[in-house]
């Protein structure tokens, strides 16, 4: 493993709230939730490595790359639905490197609709990386600069609502601008509680704000291709390096496993079997229990619709890639 993965776990072990949440999920659910890793000082680098690894089609990437292709194809149609306002503020929610926001930024700048770009994660380094990446790419294609702000908030916890609402720009009238929230990268499917996450985002929005959800979907027969894609991607030491680091701390001698979980929300799981001899998180673990370090749930299309509507959203439009491996859900509060 490279040096980056040998980084100590002070960011987790030294944060009592974070450690307590990690232990609770580990003992009760045999899982370390995705959002826990978002607090690491290496979160920005980890997110960048993972996004780049699945961005381009190849023999070993049959499905995952379609996500970005779908987004690039549909961003113009979303922009056309927002033409009645003078400016659009982009709120980039959860783990981000800015890459998934890039098609929106380009489109809005080209049509003089770009307001502020605001990444929303609990990690300062992740927020700064997203802004710096976008500004660099925008400058390279000679598009005008744009304003930015940051919100330090975690979409997985209930405080998200107040932190976002307190930061929303009130200087423009509601007729002049709209807030477009982005939840891309199949991030909803990485959550251990997607209903709560989506509800937190809904509660943080103003009436009339919109949300674009880019999410992997379940298609019968696609399991083997998804497992194959991930088996190839996780061979890169820099991909899921935070999960690997903690996994080796939980059980130094175990092999990582990639497999399919046919639960209520089916999806891929990356994990490691526990050892009772290791107590890095002071959690009582048995030998041989599968610990989930990363999951990528692939919602059945009807279930995702139901979750969106349950949160209170009105679905404006849905677009799919070929074979319906991913969906782009454009919704309004």
Backbone torsions as a table, in degrees:
resi	resn	phi	psi	omega
1	UNK	NA	141.1	179.3
2	UNK	-68.7	165.8	-176.4
3	UNK	-56.9	-34.6	-177.6
4	UNK	-57.6	-34.0	-178.4
5	UNK	-81.1	-8.3	176.8
6	UNK	-88.9	-1.7	179.5
7	UNK	-53.4	136.4	-178.4
8	UNK	-67.2	173.0	-175.0
9	UNK	-104.5	29.6	-179.8
10	UNK	-59.4	-33.3	-179.4
11	UNK	-61.3	-27.8	179.1
12	UNK	-97.5	-51.6	-175.9
13	UNK	-68.3	-26.3	-179.7
14	UNK	-88.7	-1.2	179.3
15	UNK	-112.3	101.3	-172.6
16	UNK	-60.3	-41.9	179.7
17	UNK	-63.1	-46.1	-178.5
18	UNK	-65.8	-43.6	179.8
19	UNK	-63.0	-42.5	179.2
20	UNK	-60.5	-43.8	178.5
21	UNK	-64.2	-41.8	179.7
22	UNK	-62.2	-44.3	-179.3
23	UNK	-65.4	-43.0	-179.8
24	UNK	-59.4	-47.9	179.5
25	UNK	-66.2	-36.5	-179.1
26	UNK	-64.4	-44.2	-177.2
27	UNK	-75.2	-44.6	-174.2
28	UNK	-81.5	-44.2	-172.7
29	UNK	-110.2	-3.5	-176.5
30	UNK	55.6	45.3	-175.1
31	UNK	-151.0	144.1	168.0
32	UNK	-104.2	110.6	-175.0
33	UNK	-62.3	151.1	-178.4
34	UNK	-55.8	-41.5	-173.0
35	UNK	-64.0	-25.1	179.2
36	UNK	-57.3	-42.8	-176.7
37	UNK	-71.1	-17.1	179.2
38	UNK	-67.4	-12.0	-179.9
39	UNK	-93.0	-6.0	-178.0
40	UNK	-71.3	147.2	174.9
41	UNK	-65.3	-15.0	177.9
42	UNK	-99.5	10.7	-176.7
43	UNK	-61.5	-41.0	-178.9
44	UNK	-63.7	-46.0	178.8
45	UNK	-64.1	-41.7	180.0
46	UNK	-62.7	-44.2	179.5
47	UNK	-63.4	-42.5	179.8
48	UNK	-61.1	-45.1	-179.7
49	UNK	-61.8	-41.9	-177.1
50	UNK	-68.8	-44.6	-179.0
51	UNK	-63.3	-43.1	179.2
52	UNK	-64.3	-34.3	-176.4
53	UNK	-67.5	-23.8	-177.2
54	UNK	-112.0	10.4	-171.7
55	UNK	-82.9	-21.9	-171.5
56	UNK	-122.0	140.4	179.8
57	UNK	-69.2	144.4	175.7
58	UNK	-161.4	177.6	177.7
59	UNK	-59.7	-32.5	-178.5
60	UNK	-98.7	13.4	178.9
61	UNK	-142.0	77.4	-173.0
62	UNK	-84.8	-28.1	-171.8
63	UNK	-121.5	-44.4	-169.8
64	UNK	-60.7	-33.2	-177.0
65	UNK	-68.3	-19.0	-176.6
66	UNK	-64.5	-22.0	-178.5
67	UNK	-56.4	-53.7	-177.9
68	UNK	-69.2	-33.8	178.0
69	UNK	-62.8	-42.5	178.3
70	UNK	-62.4	-44.9	-179.1
71	UNK	-61.2	-47.1	-179.0
72	UNK	-62.7	-35.3	-179.4
73	UNK	-69.4	-35.8	-170.2
74	UNK	-98.8	-10.0	-172.3
75	UNK	-61.6	-32.8	178.9
76	UNK	-64.9	-37.8	179.3
77	UNK	-67.7	-37.9	177.1
78	UNK	-64.9	-44.2	178.7
79	UNK	-58.5	-39.9	-179.6
80	UNK	-62.1	-31.3	179.0
81	UNK	-75.9	-11.1	-178.7
82	UNK	-108.3	10.8	-174.3
83	UNK	-68.4	-14.4	-176.7
84	UNK	-79.1	-5.3	177.7
85	UNK	-110.1	162.3	-178.0
86	UNK	-87.0	-28.1	-179.6
87	UNK	-143.2	149.6	177.5
88	UNK	-123.5	120.4	173.9
89	UNK	-89.3	132.7	179.6
90	UNK	-100.4	120.8	174.7
91	UNK	-107.5	107.5	-174.5
92	UNK	-94.2	105.3	-167.5
93	UNK	-94.5	141.3	173.1
94	UNK	72.8	-166.5	-173.5
95	UNK	-56.5	124.9	-176.0
96	UNK	-150.4	149.9	169.2
97	UNK	-115.0	1.7	-177.3
98	UNK	93.9	-20.7	-174.6
99	UNK	-60.2	-42.3	-178.6
100	UNK	-69.9	-22.4	178.8
101	UNK	-82.9	-17.2	-172.7
102	UNK	-55.2	-46.3	178.8
103	UNK	-58.7	-37.4	177.5
104	UNK	-66.9	-44.2	-179.1
105	UNK	-61.1	-48.3	178.8
106	UNK	-57.9	-48.2	-176.6
107	UNK	-61.7	-45.2	-177.6
108	UNK	-70.0	-39.0	177.7
109	UNK	-64.8	-40.7	-179.5
110	UNK	-64.9	-24.3	-179.3
111	UNK	-110.7	17.0	176.1
112	UNK	54.6	41.2	-179.7
113	UNK	-115.6	-2.4	-173.2
114	UNK	-74.3	123.7	172.9
115	UNK	-96.5	-118.0	178.5
116	UNK	-99.1	149.7	168.8
117	UNK	-105.3	126.2	-173.7
118	UNK	-133.6	100.9	172.9
119	UNK	-73.9	141.6	179.9
120	UNK	-125.1	97.1	172.8
121	UNK	-141.1	165.6	178.7
122	UNK	-82.3	1.8	-171.4
123	UNK	-114.9	117.6	-177.9
124	UNK	-58.2	-42.6	-178.4
125	UNK	-64.4	-38.3	178.5
126	UNK	-65.1	-44.9	179.0
127	UNK	-60.8	-44.7	-179.2
128	UNK	-66.5	-38.9	178.7
129	UNK	-61.9	-43.7	179.6
130	UNK	-60.3	-46.8	-179.1
131	UNK	-64.0	-48.0	-177.8
132	UNK	-63.6	-39.6	178.6
133	UNK	-62.2	-47.4	-178.5
134	UNK	-65.6	-44.3	-178.9
135	UNK	-62.9	-39.3	178.2
136	UNK	-63.5	-46.2	-178.4
137	UNK	-68.3	-38.1	177.9
138	UNK	-64.3	-40.8	178.9
139	UNK	-64.3	-37.6	-178.1
140	UNK	-64.3	-30.1	-180.0
141	UNK	-99.7	12.3	172.5
142	UNK	64.0	30.7	172.8
143	UNK	-90.1	157.1	-176.9
144	UNK	-66.6	156.1	177.3
145	UNK	-68.4	166.6	-178.7
146	UNK	-142.5	157.5	-179.9
147	UNK	-78.7	152.3	178.3
148	UNK	-137.3	162.5	171.9
149	UNK	-152.7	171.5	176.3
150	UNK	-134.6	151.3	172.2
151	UNK	-129.3	121.9	177.5
152	UNK	-89.6	98.8	-176.6
153	UNK	-155.4	154.2	-177.3
154	UNK	-115.3	115.6	-177.0
155	UNK	-65.3	-10.3	-179.4
156	UNK	-86.6	-9.5	-176.0
157	UNK	-121.5	157.2	-171.5
158	UNK	-68.7	-21.1	179.2
159	UNK	-69.5	-10.1	-179.3
160	UNK	-54.2	-44.7	-176.5
161	UNK	-55.3	-55.2	-174.7
162	UNK	-67.2	-37.0	-179.5
163	UNK	-65.4	-38.6	179.5
164	UNK	-74.4	-47.5	-178.3
165	UNK	-61.8	-35.2	178.5
166	UNK	-68.0	-20.3	-175.8
167	UNK	-101.6	-9.2	-177.7
168	UNK	-64.7	133.5	-177.9
169	UNK	-68.6	118.2	-179.9
170	UNK	-99.2	6.6	-172.8
171	UNK	-75.4	-21.7	179.7
172	UNK	-106.9	145.8	178.4
173	UNK	-69.7	157.4	-176.6
174	UNK	-63.2	-20.6	179.5
175	UNK	-79.8	-15.7	-175.2
176	UNK	-92.8	-24.2	-175.1
177	UNK	-146.5	165.9	174.6
178	UNK	-140.4	148.8	176.2
179	UNK	-98.4	123.4	177.1
180	UNK	-109.3	111.7	178.1
181	UNK	-88.3	141.3	178.9
182	UNK	-119.6	130.9	173.4
183	UNK	-129.6	89.1	-170.0
184	UNK	-110.4	-169.8	176.4
185	UNK	63.9	22.3	-175.6
186	UNK	54.4	30.2	-175.9
187	UNK	-64.0	-31.6	178.7
188	UNK	-61.2	-38.0	-179.8
189	UNK	-74.9	-13.1	176.3
190	UNK	-85.0	-12.8	-175.9
191	UNK	-76.3	145.1	175.6
192	UNK	-77.7	-15.3	178.0
193	UNK	-141.7	76.6	-174.9
194	UNK	-62.6	-31.5	178.8
195	UNK	-63.8	-44.0	178.7
196	UNK	-64.8	-42.3	-179.2
197	UNK	-60.5	-46.4	-179.3
198	UNK	-66.4	-37.7	178.1
199	UNK	-66.0	-39.5	177.7
200	UNK	-60.8	-40.6	178.8
201	UNK	-66.8	-44.6	178.8
202	UNK	-57.7	-46.3	-177.5
203	UNK	-65.4	-22.1	-178.5
204	UNK	-86.9	-8.7	-174.5
205	UNK	-93.0	157.3	173.9
206	UNK	-90.9	157.2	178.1
207	UNK	-57.5	130.0	179.9
208	UNK	93.7	-12.2	175.5
209	UNK	-67.3	156.9	-178.3
210	UNK	-120.1	158.7	179.1
211	UNK	-135.9	131.6	173.9
212	UNK	-108.3	119.7	-179.5
213	UNK	-110.3	117.5	175.7
214	UNK	-106.2	115.5	-167.7
215	UNK	-144.4	138.5	173.7
216	UNK	-68.5	142.2	-178.3
217	UNK	-116.4	158.3	177.5
218	UNK	-88.2	125.7	173.9
219	UNK	-125.3	124.8	-178.7
220	UNK	-54.7	127.8	179.7
221	UNK	96.2	-5.5	-177.4
222	UNK	-89.8	-6.5	-173.8
223	UNK	-55.6	-47.0	-175.3
224	UNK	-63.2	-38.7	-179.7
225	UNK	-68.1	-39.1	179.6
226	UNK	-66.7	-44.1	177.5
227	UNK	-60.6	-42.2	179.5
228	UNK	-62.3	-43.7	178.3
229	UNK	-58.5	-48.7	-177.2
230	UNK	-70.0	-37.3	177.2
231	UNK	-58.6	-35.9	177.8
232	UNK	-73.2	-44.3	-175.4
233	UNK	-66.3	-41.7	-174.4
234	UNK	-73.9	-6.9	173.9
235	UNK	-67.2	-23.5	176.9
236	UNK	-72.4	121.4	-177.1
237	UNK	-61.1	-24.5	-177.2
238	UNK	-87.4	-2.0	177.7
239	UNK	-98.3	132.1	-176.0
240	UNK	55.1	36.1	-175.0
241	UNK	-67.0	-30.8	177.8
242	UNK	-68.5	-42.9	178.7
243	UNK	-64.0	-39.9	179.7
244	UNK	-66.5	-40.2	-179.9
245	UNK	-61.4	-46.5	179.1
246	UNK	-69.9	-37.3	178.4
247	UNK	-60.2	-42.5	178.8
248	UNK	-70.0	-26.2	174.9
249	UNK	-71.8	-34.1	179.0
250	UNK	-73.5	-39.6	179.8
251	UNK	-151.2	90.4	-173.1
252	UNK	-57.2	-29.9	-173.9
253	UNK	-95.2	-4.2	-172.3
254	UNK	-84.6	156.5	175.6
255	UNK	-93.2	142.2	174.3
256	UNK	-72.9	148.1	-178.7
257	UNK	-127.6	144.0	175.2
258	UNK	-121.1	123.5	-177.5
259	UNK	-153.1	169.1	-178.9
260	UNK	-98.2	136.4	179.0
261	UNK	-114.7	116.0	179.8
262	UNK	-91.3	61.1	178.3
263	UNK	-91.3	-163.9	178.2
264	UNK	-56.3	-43.1	171.8
265	UNK	-112.6	101.0	-175.5
266	UNK	-66.1	157.4	177.7
267	UNK	172.3	178.3	-178.9
268	UNK	-88.4	144.4	178.8
269	UNK	-126.9	135.1	172.1
270	UNK	-114.5	120.8	-174.1
271	UNK	-154.2	-175.2	-178.9
272	UNK	-147.8	148.9	179.0
273	UNK	-82.2	141.1	-174.1
274	UNK	-77.9	165.0	174.7
275	UNK	-132.4	134.3	179.5
276	UNK	-73.6	-12.7	-176.6
277	UNK	-83.7	-12.9	-176.9
278	UNK	-110.7	135.4	-174.7
279	UNK	-131.9	41.1	-173.6
280	UNK	-59.1	-32.6	178.5
281	UNK	-105.5	10.0	-179.0
282	UNK	57.9	37.1	178.0
283	UNK	-111.2	137.5	179.6
284	UNK	-80.1	112.2	-177.9
285	UNK	-120.0	146.0	175.1
286	UNK	-90.1	164.2	174.9
287	UNK	-72.7	134.2	169.4
288	UNK	84.4	5.1	175.9
289	UNK	-78.3	135.1	179.6
290	UNK	-74.9	122.7	177.7
291	UNK	-104.2	119.4	178.4
292	UNK	-79.2	123.0	178.1
293	UNK	-103.2	-21.8	178.8
294	UNK	-157.7	137.7	173.5
295	UNK	-131.7	147.7	173.3
296	UNK	-129.2	89.1	-178.6
297	UNK	-71.7	141.5	179.2
298	UNK	-117.7	98.1	-174.4
299	UNK	-62.9	139.7	162.9
300	UNK	-64.1	137.9	-170.6
301	UNK	-56.2	-42.7	-179.1
302	UNK	-65.6	-39.8	178.9
303	UNK	-63.0	-42.1	180.0
304	UNK	-64.1	-39.4	175.2
305	UNK	-58.2	-45.2	-178.0
306	UNK	-63.9	-41.2	179.3
307	UNK	-63.9	-40.5	179.4
308	UNK	-63.6	-45.0	-178.9
309	UNK	-69.4	-39.0	178.0
310	UNK	-58.9	-34.7	179.5
311	UNK	-70.6	-18.1	177.8
312	UNK	114.8	-1.6	-176.2
313	UNK	-77.0	153.0	170.1
314	UNK	-104.0	123.7	-179.1
315	UNK	-79.3	121.4	179.2
316	UNK	-91.6	-44.1	-176.0
317	UNK	-158.6	152.4	175.1
318	UNK	-135.0	134.4	176.1
319	UNK	-127.3	151.0	-177.5
320	UNK	-129.3	156.6	169.9
321	UNK	-86.3	-180.0	179.9
322	UNK	-62.2	134.7	-178.7
323	UNK	74.0	3.8	177.8
324	UNK	57.8	43.8	174.7
325	UNK	-81.2	-21.6	177.7
326	UNK	-140.4	152.3	175.8
327	UNK	-129.4	142.7	172.6
328	UNK	-111.2	109.0	-176.1
329	UNK	-102.0	117.5	178.6
330	UNK	-105.2	114.3	-170.8
331	UNK	-129.7	163.9	-176.4
332	UNK	-133.2	144.1	173.5
333	UNK	-85.2	NA	NA
